[in-house]
Amino acid sequence: MEKSEIAASSEVATQIIRSRKSIYADSYIGGSLPEVVLNEILTNATWAPTHKMTEPWRFIVLTDSQLEKYGEYMVTYYKHLYEELSDADKRTAKYNYLKGYPLKAACLIGVVLSKSTKVTIPEWEEVAAVSCAVQNMALSATSFELGSYWDSSGAAVEYVKSFGLEANEQSLGLFFIGYPDASALSVTKRRTTIDKKVSRFR
């Protein structure tokens, strides 16, 4: 690869990394994800770093009716938080919001930690590897101008469990992907400058 090509690739990588942000499902506008795009995102996930090549991840792709089912599940899961609201209209509005929340996503991806049964690896390293895989999905989604975020809420974690986990597996929640409203893309976030986060010794 020529130096000019490396420089161009570096600029693209930097732009994608700094453009990535969590975009939540209430900012999605609906639409399905082409299989080729979804497979590209999932394949990129598997290129995350992994100690001793244990590849400690498994993904569960949820689309179509599963979006509705997850909305219904959230209503049931969080119902206890709102059932004491004296205002019935507010209570109904909360339930309707939860029920409709996933419906405009293109897909949900269950994130599963699948710990190696052949090699002894500290669990934090396996979780770190899965986290890197999820970051790869987020960066890939950004490159396709898609919105995404990792939902580690109680409802998300428990819902993934309902699809069946092995003894060596653990649910780490759901990764949402969707087509974002233009206003969500225009939001920018700041980061603390590196001089406040980096120590240097010589």
N, CA, C and O of each residue as an XYZ file, in Angstrom:
808
protein
N       0.843     -1.196      0.000
C       0.000      0.000      0.000
C       0.879      1.246      0.000
O       1.803      1.360      0.805
N       0.590      2.175     -0.898
C       1.357      3.412     -0.990
C       1.083      4.312      0.219
O       0.045      4.199      0.871
N       2.046      5.215      0.505
C       1.893      6.122      1.642
C       0.635      6.973      1.515
O      -0.042      7.233      2.509
N       0.321      7.404      0.303
C      -0.871      8.234      0.098
C      -2.142      7.458      0.422
O      -3.107      8.016      0.945
N      -2.133      6.157      0.102
C      -3.298      5.319      0.394
C      -3.442      5.099      1.891
O      -4.551      5.097      2.427
N      -2.304      4.913      2.564
C      -2.326      4.742      4.017
C      -2.858      6.005      4.684
O      -3.668      5.931      5.608
N      -2.402      7.161      4.213
C      -2.859      8.436      4.780
C      -4.355      8.609      4.580
O      -5.060      9.047      5.489
N      -4.841      8.266      3.393
C      -6.274      8.388      3.108
C      -7.071      7.441      3.987
O      -8.117      7.814      4.517
N      -6.576      6.197      4.148
C      -7.262      5.218      4.990
C      -7.293      5.678      6.438
O      -8.288      5.486      7.137
N      -6.196      6.287      6.886
C      -6.117      6.800      8.252
C      -7.149      7.894      8.484
O      -7.783      7.945      9.537
N      -7.312      8.759      7.509
C      -8.291      9.841      7.628
C      -9.710      9.289      7.702
O     -10.527      9.768      8.488
N      -9.998      8.283      6.884
C     -11.332      7.672      6.897
C     -11.586      7.001      8.242
O     -12.660      7.153      8.824
N     -10.590      6.255      8.736
C     -10.737      5.574     10.021
C     -10.985      6.577     11.143
O     -11.853      6.375     11.993
N     -10.209      7.660     11.133
C     -10.373      8.696     12.159
C     -11.764      9.313     12.097
O     -12.396      9.536     13.130
N     -12.238      9.588     10.895
C     -13.562     10.189     10.734
C     -14.654      9.265     11.265
O     -15.572      9.717     11.949
N     -14.559      7.980     10.954
C     -15.571      7.025     11.412
C     -15.540      6.898     12.931
O     -16.584      6.915     13.582
N     -14.338      6.772     13.492
C     -14.207      6.621     14.942
C     -14.785      7.828     15.669
O     -15.488      7.672     16.667
N     -14.496      9.024     15.178
C     -14.943     10.235     15.876
C     -16.389     10.603     15.561
O     -16.978     11.451     16.231
N     -16.960      9.964     14.539
C     -18.370     10.199     14.209
C     -19.294      9.240     14.951
O     -20.489      9.500     15.095
N     -18.732      8.131     15.420
C     -19.563      7.137     16.103
C     -20.151      7.700     17.386
O     -19.448      8.336     18.171
N     -21.407      7.473     17.593
C     -22.062      7.865     18.839
C     -23.281      6.985     19.040
O     -23.794      6.390     18.093
N     -23.736      6.907     20.268
C     -24.944      6.135     20.554
C     -26.153      6.896     20.034
O     -26.388      8.044     20.413
N     -26.913      6.248     19.164
C     -28.163      6.821     18.662
C     -29.273      5.857     19.050
O     -29.284      4.703     18.624
N     -30.209      6.342     19.864
C     -31.215      5.470     20.469
C     -32.408      5.242     19.546
O     -32.630      5.979     18.585
N     -33.162      4.205     19.869
C     -34.213      3.728     18.960
C     -35.319      4.741     18.717
O     -35.971      4.693     17.674
N     -35.548      5.652     19.649
C     -36.596      6.648     19.416
C     -36.155      7.712     18.414
O     -36.919      8.623     18.093
N     -34.912      7.593     17.917
C     -34.444      8.473     16.840
C     -34.371      7.746     15.502
O     -33.901      8.309     14.514
N     -34.838      6.486     15.466
C     -34.835      5.731     14.215
C     -36.110      6.014     13.428
O     -37.134      6.396     13.994
N     -36.028      5.819     12.112
C     -37.178      6.130     11.249
C     -37.747      4.894     10.560
O     -38.590      5.013      9.671
N     -37.293      3.712     10.963
C     -37.804      2.479     10.365
C     -36.983      2.037      9.170
O     -36.029      2.706      8.773
N     -37.363      0.904      8.600
C     -36.650      0.364      7.447
C     -35.894     -0.900      7.802
O     -35.439     -1.071      8.933
N     -35.766     -1.783      6.827
C     -35.059     -3.044      7.048
C     -33.617     -2.939      6.572
O     -33.272     -2.077      5.764
N     -32.793     -3.825      7.082
C     -31.367     -3.807      6.776
C     -31.061     -4.874      5.724
O     -31.392     -6.042      5.926
N     -30.434     -4.497      4.604
C     -30.059     -5.506      3.607
C     -29.173     -6.582      4.232
O     -28.318     -6.284      5.065
N     -29.382     -7.821      3.828
C     -28.631     -8.940      4.394
C     -27.124     -8.743      4.230
O     -26.347     -9.088      5.120
N     -26.718     -8.191      3.091
C     -25.288     -8.013      2.842
C     -24.673     -7.017      3.818
O     -23.523     -7.176      4.226
N     -25.434     -5.987      4.194
C     -24.942     -5.000      5.161
C     -24.862     -5.619      6.551
O     -23.868     -5.449      7.257
N     -25.914     -6.337      6.942
C     -25.926     -6.988      8.255
C     -24.769     -7.971      8.377
O     -24.085     -8.002      9.400
N     -24.550     -8.763      7.350
C     -23.466     -9.743      7.390
C     -22.098     -9.076      7.462
O     -21.184     -9.590      8.106
N     -21.961     -7.933      6.802
C     -20.699     -7.190      6.868
C     -20.446     -6.702      8.294
O     -19.327     -6.791      8.798
N     -21.484     -6.191      8.932
C     -21.360     -5.712     10.312
C     -20.987     -6.857     11.249
O     -20.108     -6.710     12.098
N     -21.654     -7.992     11.093
C     -21.380     -9.150     11.948
C     -19.987     -9.719     11.688
O     -19.286    -10.110     12.622
N     -19.594     -9.762     10.433
C     -18.259    -10.269     10.101
C     -17.181     -9.376     10.692
O     -16.187     -9.872     11.223
N     -17.368     -8.066     10.605
C     -16.397     -7.141     11.195
C     -16.303     -7.325     12.704
O     -15.237     -7.146     13.291
N     -17.416     -7.682     13.326
C     -17.400     -7.937     14.768
C     -16.417     -9.049     15.113
O     -15.726     -8.986     16.130
N     -16.359    -10.061     14.264
C     -15.515    -11.222     14.562
C     -14.026    -10.957     14.369
O     -13.198    -11.814     14.674
N     -13.685     -9.775     13.865
C     -12.282     -9.412     13.707
C     -11.756     -8.625     14.902
O     -10.717     -7.970     14.810
N     -12.463     -8.688     16.008
C     -11.997     -8.046     17.238
C     -10.811     -8.831     17.810
O     -10.679    -10.027     17.549
N      -9.953     -8.169     18.583
C      -8.842     -8.889     19.213
C      -9.359     -9.906     20.224
O     -10.329     -9.646     20.935
N      -8.716    -11.047     20.283
C      -9.160    -12.107     21.193
C      -7.949    -12.917     21.650
O      -7.249    -13.513     20.832
N      -7.710    -12.934     22.949
C      -6.559    -13.629     23.519
C      -6.661    -15.127     23.235
O      -7.689    -15.750     23.497
N      -5.592    -15.689     22.700
C      -5.513    -17.115     22.351
C      -6.609    -17.545     21.377
O      -6.969    -18.720     21.310
N      -7.125    -16.595     20.638
C      -8.121    -16.857     19.598
C      -9.328    -17.650     20.115
O      -9.832    -18.551     19.444
N      -9.775    -17.295     21.317
C     -10.953    -17.990     21.857
C     -12.247    -17.520     21.201
O     -13.251    -18.232     21.225
N     -12.226    -16.318     20.613
C     -13.417    -15.757     19.959
C     -14.670    -15.938     20.841
O     -15.600    -16.651     20.462
N     -14.686    -15.293     22.011
C     -15.708    -15.568     23.020
C     -17.027    -14.824     22.818
O     -17.597    -14.292     23.770
N     -17.506    -14.790     21.584
C     -18.740    -14.054     21.298
C     -19.724    -14.932     20.547
O     -19.347    -15.846     19.813
N     -20.974    -14.630     20.750
C     -22.045    -15.229     19.952
C     -23.113    -14.162     19.795
O     -23.361    -13.386     20.718
N     -23.741    -14.119     18.638
C     -24.725    -13.078     18.355
C     -26.056    -13.702     17.938
O     -26.092    -14.719     17.246
N     -27.132    -13.078     18.370
C     -28.486    -13.533     18.055
C     -29.193    -12.393     17.332
O     -29.452    -11.347     17.928
N     -29.503    -12.583     16.063
C     -30.116    -11.527     15.251
C     -31.636    -11.593     15.367
O     -32.244    -12.636     15.127
N     -32.238    -10.468     15.737
C     -33.688    -10.375     15.928
C     -34.262     -9.328     14.977
O     -33.825     -8.177     14.972
N     -35.238     -9.733     14.179
C     -35.883     -8.816     13.238
C     -37.388     -9.065     13.225
O     -37.890     -9.971     13.891
N     -38.095     -8.245     12.457
C     -39.523     -8.435     12.175
C     -40.343     -8.618     13.452
O     -40.382     -7.715     14.288
N     -40.997     -9.767     13.618
C     -41.904     -9.966     14.753
C     -41.175     -9.917     16.089
O     -41.784     -9.632     17.120
N     -39.866    -10.197     16.077
C     -39.117    -10.155     17.329
C     -39.024     -8.740     17.896
O     -38.874     -8.565     19.105
N     -39.112     -7.740     17.038
C     -39.111     -6.359     17.524
C     -40.371     -6.096     18.335
O     -40.324     -5.464     19.391
N     -41.499     -6.589     17.830
C     -42.766     -6.453     18.546
C     -42.717     -7.219     19.862
O     -43.168     -6.726     20.895
N     -42.168     -8.421     19.814
C     -42.113     -9.248     21.022
C     -41.250     -8.602     22.096
O     -41.563     -8.685     23.284
N     -40.164     -7.958     21.679
C     -39.325     -7.303     22.678
C     -40.035     -6.101     23.280
O     -39.896     -5.838     24.474
N     -40.796     -5.366     22.469
C     -41.578     -4.251     22.995
C     -42.575     -4.719     24.039
O     -42.728     -4.092     25.086
N     -43.249     -5.821     23.753
C     -44.208     -6.385     24.705
C     -43.495     -6.868     25.963
O     -44.009     -6.733     27.073
N     -42.311     -7.430     25.775
C     -41.533     -7.905     26.919
C     -41.144     -6.744     27.827
O     -41.197     -6.871     29.051
N     -40.755     -5.615     27.241
C     -40.372     -4.452     28.044
C     -41.537     -3.944     28.883
O     -41.352     -3.528     30.027
N     -42.747     -3.978     28.308
C     -43.925     -3.552     29.071
C     -44.072     -4.423     30.309
O     -44.281     -3.917     31.412
N     -43.963     -5.731     30.123
C     -44.085     -6.664     31.245
C     -42.953     -6.474     32.251
O     -43.182     -6.486     33.461
N     -41.741     -6.298     31.751
C     -40.565     -6.201     32.615
C     -40.604     -4.951     33.493
O     -40.234     -4.996     34.666
N     -41.056     -3.835     32.914
C     -41.030     -2.562     33.641
C     -42.385     -2.157     34.217
O     -42.526     -1.069     34.775
N     -43.367     -3.022     34.083
C     -44.726     -2.670     34.495
C     -44.796     -2.232     35.951
O     -45.548     -1.321     36.298
N     -44.009     -2.885     36.800
C     -44.060     -2.574     38.229
C     -43.637     -1.137     38.531
O     -43.988     -0.590     39.576
N     -42.887     -0.532     37.621
C     -42.433      0.843     37.840
C     -43.539      1.866     37.631
O     -43.473      2.981     38.149
N     -44.558      1.478     36.866
C     -45.586      2.446     36.475
C     -46.994      2.099     36.942
O     -47.902      2.923     36.835
N     -47.184      0.893     37.455
C     -48.551      0.484     37.784
C     -49.154      1.271     38.941
O     -50.368      1.257     39.144
N     -48.295      1.961     39.704
C     -48.811      2.759     40.815
C     -49.093      4.209     40.424
O     -49.517      5.005     41.262
N     -48.860      4.553     39.161
C     -49.183      5.905     38.707
C     -50.685      6.128     38.810
O     -51.476      5.339     38.292
N     -51.069      7.201     39.478
C     -52.496      7.467     39.667
C     -53.167      7.910     38.373
O     -54.366      7.703     38.183
N     -52.392      8.520     37.487
C     -52.930      8.998     36.216
C     -52.892      7.867     35.191
O     -51.824      7.489     34.710
N     -54.060      7.333     34.866
C     -54.145      6.200     33.937
C     -53.614      6.551     32.554
O     -53.019      5.713     31.877
N     -53.831      7.798     32.140
C     -53.354      8.211     30.817
C     -51.825      8.199     30.751
O     -51.239      7.779     29.753
N     -51.193      8.662     31.823
C     -49.730      8.656     31.860
C     -49.201      7.228     31.878
O     -48.196      6.911     31.241
N     -49.895      6.379     32.617
C     -49.484      4.981     32.694
C     -49.583      4.311     31.322
O     -48.680      3.588     30.901
N     -50.685      4.564     30.643
C     -50.879      4.005     29.301
C     -49.841      4.540     28.326
O     -49.333      3.804     27.479
N     -49.529      5.826     28.453
C     -48.527      6.441     27.576
C     -47.155      5.791     27.774
O     -46.421      5.568     26.811
N     -46.817      5.490     29.032
C     -45.541      4.832     29.321
C     -45.501      3.450     28.676
O     -44.508      3.075     28.053
N     -46.592      2.692     28.831
C     -46.652      1.347     28.266
C     -46.563      1.393     26.741
O     -45.871      0.577     26.131
N     -47.255      2.336     26.134
C     -47.235      2.456     24.673
C     -45.839      2.833     24.167
O     -45.396      2.367     23.118
N     -45.157      3.690     24.942
C     -43.794      4.075     24.563
C     -42.870      2.861     24.576
O     -42.108      2.634     23.636
N     -42.950      2.084     25.656
C     -42.106      0.894     25.761
C     -42.422     -0.106     24.658
O     -41.519     -0.681     24.049
N     -43.701     -0.307     24.408
C     -44.127     -1.283     23.398
C     -43.659     -0.887     22.005
O     -43.296     -1.743     21.197
N     -43.668      0.411     21.727
C     -43.293      0.875     20.400
C     -41.817      1.172     20.229
O     -41.352      1.383     19.109
N     -41.070      1.190     21.334
C     -39.668      1.621     21.286
C     -38.807      0.852     20.283
O     -38.048      1.482     19.547
N     -38.890     -0.484     20.220
C     -37.994     -1.206     19.299
C     -38.477     -1.244     17.854
O     -37.725     -1.658     16.972
N     -39.704     -0.825     17.591
C     -40.331     -1.114     16.301
C     -39.682     -0.424     15.110
O     -39.786     -0.913     13.984
N     -39.015      0.702     15.338
C     -38.385      1.402     14.217
C     -36.925      1.004     14.010
O     -36.252      1.525     13.121
N     -36.444      0.082     14.834
C     -35.088     -0.431     14.628
C     -35.074     -1.341     13.406
O     -36.080     -1.974     13.084
N     -33.941     -1.405     12.731
C     -33.803     -2.332     11.605
C     -33.597     -3.748     12.125
O     -34.099     -4.713     11.549
N     -32.856     -3.859     13.217
C     -32.677     -5.159     13.862
C     -32.075     -4.961     15.244
O     -31.515     -3.910     15.556
N     -32.206     -5.989     16.055
C     -31.560     -6.050     17.358
C     -30.613     -7.243     17.313
O     -30.928     -8.272     16.715
N     -29.476     -7.104     17.934
C     -28.520     -8.207     17.969
C     -28.224     -8.556     19.424
O     -27.666     -7.749     20.167
N     -28.603     -9.762     19.818
C     -28.290    -10.231     21.153
C     -26.792    -10.464     21.275
O     -26.190    -11.133     20.435
N     -26.193     -9.909     22.325
C     -24.747    -10.034     22.538
C     -24.509    -11.053     23.651
O     -24.964    -10.874     24.781
N     -23.795    -12.112     23.317
C     -23.570    -13.196     24.272
C     -22.075    -13.413     24.481
O     -21.313    -13.559     23.525
N     -21.671    -13.432     25.752
C     -20.316    -13.829     26.114
C     -20.285    -15.349     26.164
O     -21.008    -15.963     26.949
N     -19.456    -15.954     25.333
C     -19.340    -17.414     25.282
C     -17.924    -17.784     25.711
O     -17.008    -17.861     24.891
N     -17.767    -18.009     27.006
C     -16.434    -18.237     27.571
C     -15.841    -19.560     27.097
O     -16.545    -20.563     26.981
N     -14.559    -19.547     26.830
C     -13.883    -20.746     26.344
C     -13.937    -21.867     27.378
O     -13.751    -21.638     28.573
N     -14.191    -23.067     26.902
C     -14.181    -24.247     27.779
C     -12.895    -25.053     27.582
O     -12.689    -26.075     28.237
N     -12.036    -24.585     26.676
C     -10.803    -25.317     26.368
C      -9.556    -24.622     26.886
O      -8.553    -25.266     27.193
N      -9.630    -23.298     26.981
C      -8.475    -22.517     27.419
C      -8.889    -21.657     28.604
O      -9.971    -21.070     28.603
N      -8.026    -21.582     29.619
C      -8.336    -20.758     30.786
C      -7.911    -19.317     30.515
O      -6.725    -19.003     30.410
N      -8.912    -18.460     30.408
C      -8.689    -17.037     30.155
C      -9.423    -16.252     31.239
O     -10.565    -16.587     31.552
N      -8.805    -15.213     31.830
C      -9.536    -14.390     32.798
C     -10.828    -13.859     32.174
O     -10.837    -13.420     31.024
N     -11.904    -13.903     32.935
C     -13.195    -13.503     32.375
C     -13.172    -12.071     31.854
O     -13.803    -11.768     30.841
N     -12.450    -11.191     32.538
C     -12.443     -9.791     32.091
C     -11.863     -9.676     30.689
O     -12.264     -8.800     29.922
N     -10.913    -10.559     30.343
C     -10.348    -10.520     28.997
C     -11.375    -10.965     27.960
O     -11.422    -10.426     26.854
N     -12.188    -11.938     28.316
C     -13.221    -12.411     27.407
C     -14.294    -11.335     27.216
O     -14.764    -11.108     26.101
N     -14.677    -10.672     28.319
C     -15.646     -9.577     28.222
C     -15.065     -8.436     27.384
O     -15.768     -7.829     26.576
N     -13.785     -8.155     27.584
C     -13.132     -7.098     26.803
C     -13.151     -7.432     25.317
O     -13.357     -6.549     24.485
N     -12.938     -8.696     24.980
C     -12.955     -9.116     23.576
C     -14.336     -8.917     22.965
O     -14.461     -8.435     21.840
N     -15.375     -9.292     23.717
C     -16.744     -9.102     23.222
C     -17.044     -7.613     23.074
O     -17.697     -7.201     22.115
N     -16.571     -6.815     24.014
C     -16.776     -5.365     23.933
C     -16.112     -4.791     22.687
O     -16.667     -3.905     22.036
N     -14.932     -5.292     22.357
C     -14.260     -4.852     21.127
C     -15.066     -5.265     19.901
O     -15.142     -4.520     18.924
N     -15.668     -6.457     19.952
C     -16.507     -6.919     18.842
C     -17.708     -6.002     18.661
O     -18.087     -5.675     17.537
N     -18.300     -5.590     19.774
C     -19.445     -4.676     19.705
C     -19.005     -3.319     19.163
O     -19.721     -2.707     18.371
N     -17.839     -2.850     19.583
C     -17.321     -1.587     19.038
C     -17.114     -1.700     17.529
O     -17.389     -0.751     16.794
N     -16.633     -2.845     17.066
C     -16.486     -3.041     15.622
C     -17.834     -2.935     14.914
O     -17.925     -2.377     13.821
N     -18.882     -3.472     15.542
C     -20.221     -3.354     14.954
C     -20.660     -1.902     14.918
O     -21.238     -1.444     13.933
N     -20.383     -1.179     15.999
C     -20.780      0.231     16.061
C     -20.057      1.059     15.003
O     -20.663      1.915     14.358
N     -18.772      0.805     14.828
C     -18.005      1.532     13.816
C     -18.480      1.168     12.410
O     -18.569      2.026     11.532
N     -18.781     -0.105     12.212
C     -19.282     -0.540     10.904
C     -20.626      0.104     10.610
O     -20.871      0.562      9.494
N     -21.503      0.140     11.620
C     -22.807      0.780     11.441
C     -22.629      2.250     11.071
O     -23.322      2.762     10.192
N     -21.704      2.921     11.741
C     -21.430      4.327     11.436
C     -20.969      4.495      9.992
O     -21.358      5.449      9.318
N     -20.142      3.570      9.523
C     -19.634      3.667      8.148
C     -20.758      3.517      7.122
O     -20.645      4.008      5.998
N     -21.849      2.835      7.511
C     -23.017      2.686      6.636
C     -24.072      3.765      6.901
O     -25.187      3.690      6.387
N     -23.709      4.769      7.708
C     -24.608      5.862      8.099
C     -25.841      5.337      8.838
O     -26.950      5.845      8.672
N     -25.618      4.323      9.645
C     -26.668      3.761     10.488
C     -26.460      4.227     11.921
O     -25.341      4.537     12.330
N     -27.552      4.272     12.678
C     -27.453      4.557     14.093
C     -27.362      3.248     14.854
O     -27.856      2.218     14.396
N     -26.729      3.290     16.016
C     -26.628      2.070     16.818
C     -26.332      2.425     18.267
O     -25.871      3.524     18.577
N     -26.608      1.472     19.144
C     -26.167      1.591     20.536
C     -26.287      0.238     21.219
O     -27.038     -0.636     20.786
N     -25.537      0.090     22.286
C     -25.507     -1.153     23.062
C     -26.385     -0.959     24.290
O     -26.091     -0.125     25.146
N     -27.455     -1.725     24.372
C     -28.405     -1.641     25.479
C     -28.094     -2.745     26.484
O     -28.306     -3.925     26.208
N     -27.590     -2.353     27.649
C     -27.254     -3.323     28.693
C     -28.251     -3.271     29.846
O     -27.939     -3.677     30.965
N     -29.457     -2.767     29.564
C     -30.491     -2.675     30.601
C     -30.912     -4.066     31.065
O     -30.638     -5.069     30.407
N     -31.582     -4.102     32.210
C     -32.059     -5.377     32.736
C     -32.957     -6.110     31.765
O     -32.843     -7.325     31.604
N     -33.855     -5.375     31.113
C     -34.778     -5.993     30.159
C     -34.019     -6.604     28.993
O     -34.331     -7.715     28.565
N     -33.028     -5.889     28.477
C     -32.248     -6.377     27.337
C     -31.476     -7.639     27.703
O     -31.465     -8.613     26.950
N     -30.838     -7.612     28.854
C     -30.053     -8.772     29.298
C     -30.950     -9.991     29.489
O     -30.614    -11.089     29.045
N     -32.085     -9.798     30.147
C     -32.979    -10.926     30.420
C     -33.624    -11.460     29.146
O     -33.827    -12.668     29.017
N     -33.947    -10.581     28.207
C     -34.607    -11.033     26.977
C     -33.690    -11.946     26.172
O     -34.145    -12.946     25.617
N     -32.421    -11.616     26.104
C     -31.471    -12.457     25.371
C     -31.401    -13.850     25.998
O     -31.241    -14.845     25.290
N     -31.519    -13.918     27.312
C     -31.485    -15.217     27.995
C     -32.607    -16.135     27.532
O     -32.464    -17.358     27.554
N     -33.725    -15.546     27.112
C     -34.888    -16.352     26.727
C     -34.643    -17.186     25.471
O     -35.430    -18.082     25.166
N     -33.570    -16.908     24.742
C     -33.257    -17.676     23.534
C     -32.355    -18.869     23.825
O     -31.982    -19.618     22.922
N     -32.014    -19.031     25.093
C     -31.245    -20.192     25.509
C     -29.751    -19.953     25.509
O     -29.158    -19.640     24.477
N     -29.146    -20.105     26.684
C     -27.704    -19.939     26.824
C     -27.096    -21.213     27.396
O     -27.718    -21.906     28.200
N     -25.885    -21.506     26.976
C     -25.156    -22.646     27.522
C     -24.587    -22.272     28.888
O     -24.603    -21.105     29.278
N     -24.086    -23.272     29.610
C     -23.562    -23.045     30.959
C     -22.390    -22.069     30.967
O     -22.161    -21.375     31.958
N     -21.654    -22.019     29.869
C     -20.483    -21.137     29.792
C     -20.805    -19.781     29.175
O     -19.900    -19.010     28.856
N     -22.094    -19.492     29.008
C     -22.487    -18.256     28.334
C     -23.182    -17.275     29.277
O     -23.750    -17.653     30.301
N     -23.114    -16.014     28.892
C     -23.711    -14.933     29.685
C     -24.255    -13.868     28.749
O     -23.588    -13.467     27.795
N     -25.470    -13.412     29.028
C     -26.067    -12.354     28.212
C     -25.445    -11.009     28.565
O     -25.286    -10.667     29.737
N     -25.098    -10.255     27.522
C     -24.562     -8.905     27.721
C     -25.471     -7.850     27.102
O     -25.053     -6.713     26.886
N     -26.723     -8.231     26.816
C     -27.689     -7.246     26.345
C     -27.922     -7.278     24.849
O     -27.639     -8.272     24.181
N     -28.446     -6.169     24.329
C     -28.842     -6.063     22.929
C     -28.129     -4.903     22.245
O     -27.941     -3.837     22.833
N     -27.740     -5.124     21.009
C     -27.158     -4.068     20.188
C     -28.207     -3.651     19.167
O     -28.618     -4.449     18.324
N     -28.636     -2.400     19.248
C     -29.661     -1.861     18.352
C     -29.011     -1.274     17.102
O     -27.962     -0.635     17.184
N     -29.636     -1.492     15.949
C     -29.210     -0.859     14.700
C     -30.442     -0.307     13.993
O     -31.466     -0.986     13.911
N     -30.351      0.917     13.483
C     -31.480      1.492     12.761
C     -31.060      2.673     11.903
O     -29.955      3.202     12.027
N     -31.969      3.065     11.037
C     -31.734      4.251     10.207
C     -32.100      5.483     11.024
O     -33.257      5.623     11.420
N     -31.152      6.380     11.289
C     -31.421      7.506     12.178
C     -32.060      8.694     11.475
O     -31.847      8.936     10.288
N     -32.846      9.421     12.246
C     -33.348     10.709     11.795
C     -32.155     11.646     11.580
O     -31.161     11.564     12.302
N     -32.254     12.522     10.602
C     -31.143     13.420     10.268
C     -30.705     14.259     11.460
O     -29.520     14.558     11.607
N     -31.649     14.640     12.309
C     -31.311     15.474     13.463
C     -30.416     14.729     14.449
O     -29.594     15.341     15.132
N     -30.577     13.400     14.523
C     -29.740     12.609     15.431
C     -28.301     12.555     14.939
O     -27.368     12.524     15.741
N     -28.120     12.543     13.634
C     -26.774     12.507     13.063
C     -26.026     13.814     13.278
O     -24.798     13.829     13.354
N     -26.773     14.912     13.374
C     -26.135     16.226     13.484
C     -25.630     16.531     14.891
O     -24.862     17.473     15.084
N     -26.057     15.741     15.871
C     -25.628     15.971     17.250
C     -24.158     15.584     17.402
O     -23.756     14.492     17.000
N     -23.371     16.466     17.974
C     -21.957     16.172     18.206
C     -21.679     16.128     19.703
O     -22.309     16.834     20.489
N     -20.731     15.290     20.077
C     -20.350     15.171     21.478
C     -18.867     15.461     21.623
O     -18.082     15.247     20.699
N     -18.502     15.945     22.785
C     -17.108     16.288     23.031
C     -16.413     15.178     23.813
O     -17.059     14.355     24.461
N     -15.121     15.172     23.741
C     -14.297     14.275     24.535
C     -13.258     15.100     25.281
O     -12.793     16.125     24.782
N     -12.900     14.652     26.471
C     -11.846     15.304     27.240
C     -10.537     15.213     26.465
O     -10.225     14.169     25.892
N      -9.780     16.285     26.444
C      -8.520     16.285     25.697
C      -7.534     15.286     26.301
O      -7.575     15.005     27.499
N      -6.651     14.756     25.460
C      -5.763     13.686     25.916
C      -4.781     14.144     26.984
O      -4.291     13.318     27.754
N      -4.480     15.440     27.052
C      -3.530     15.896     28.064
C      -4.063     15.696     29.478
O      -3.294     15.697     30.440
N      -5.389     15.523     29.608
C      -5.988     15.290     30.923
C      -6.183     13.801     31.215
O      -6.571     13.429     32.323
N      -5.916     12.960     30.229
C      -6.159     11.527     30.385
C      -4.915     10.668     30.165
O      -4.938      9.460     30.401
N      -3.834     11.296     29.713
C      -2.643     10.531     29.342
C      -1.445     10.973     30.172
O      -1.174     12.167     30.298
N      -0.732     10.004     30.736
C       0.535     10.276     31.434
C       1.674      9.779     30.557
O       1.560      8.733     29.917
N       2.760     10.519     30.526
C       3.909     10.138     29.693
C       5.178     10.095     30.550
O       5.434     10.995     31.349
N       5.953      9.046     30.371
C       7.215      8.900     31.102
C       8.329      8.546     30.117
O       8.126      7.761     29.190
N       9.506      9.135     30.329
C      10.658      8.845     29.468
C      11.886      8.537     30.305
O      12.956      8.268     29.758
